[in-house]
Amino acid sequence: MDGPDDRTFFSELRLIDPEVVVVLGATAGRALLGLSFRVTKDRPANPICQV
């Protein structure tokens, strides 16, 4: 992410300490993981889905 709320967002994320963070789409992935993130390159080959 790139903006004034970055520190707040990541501080809150650390506070709740999630086991998994799901991003829906390339825009969200790049916002959290950086501009080099690519959905087709970085997604796992065998994703684990638990409901």
Secondary structure as GFF3:
##gff-version 3
##sequence-region A 1 51
A	DSSP	alpha_helix	6	16	.	.	.	ID=ss1
A	DSSP	alpha_helix	26	33	.	.	.	ID=ss2
A	DSSP	alpha_helix	39	42	.	.	.	ID=ss3
###
